[in-house]
Amino acid sequence: MFANFDALKFMNVGCMFPTSFYSKLLVSTVLPIALSILILLVWFISHNLGRKSEVQKNELNDKATTFFLTLTYIVFPSVSTTVFDTFNCIQFGEDENYYLASDKSIVCYTDEHELAQLYATFMIAVYPVGIPALYLVALWRKRARPCEEWSATKSQSEKTQLPVGQLRT
């Protein structure tokens, strides 16, 4: 995968205080939401502070959208993997317990783990399903726009020119 971001490994917090899979799940799902809210807040303040022309407002919209889409692109693979890892429990030999494959110190099917699975179920709707759905809706809404923009920017003479090598009859 081209972009894969693990916030806890990036910040190296494991040496400061003990971390588990549950803390990784929480940080990796909440941090992108917090950054998205920060992008929205900065956009809102910048958009409404002082007088701005339509061009300046469009530039702010483009920058905020670019930051948000870049963030979602970067976090999508790692957060989706972490969320699905919550359900990946394995059994070792004759042991009656199942353990989380990502963190073998966690026993599955306990009350704590079932709460984590409930949280992960909600996060599946936000990340592995929600981000592609967001991209689909954004693209669907803009599907005719490139042709309209091209049509608006080209002069009539440019539109009627024939491709090189083709003769008028």
Secondary structure, 3 states (H helix, E strand, C coil): CCCCCCHHHHHCHHHCCCCCHHHHHHHHHHHHHHHHHHHHHHHHHHHHCCCCCHHHHHHHHHHHHHHHHHHHHHHHHHHHHHHHHCCCEEECCCCCCEEECCEEEEECCCHHHHHHHHHHHHHHHHCCCHHHHHHHHHHHHCCCHHHHHHHHHCCHHHHHCCCCCCCCC
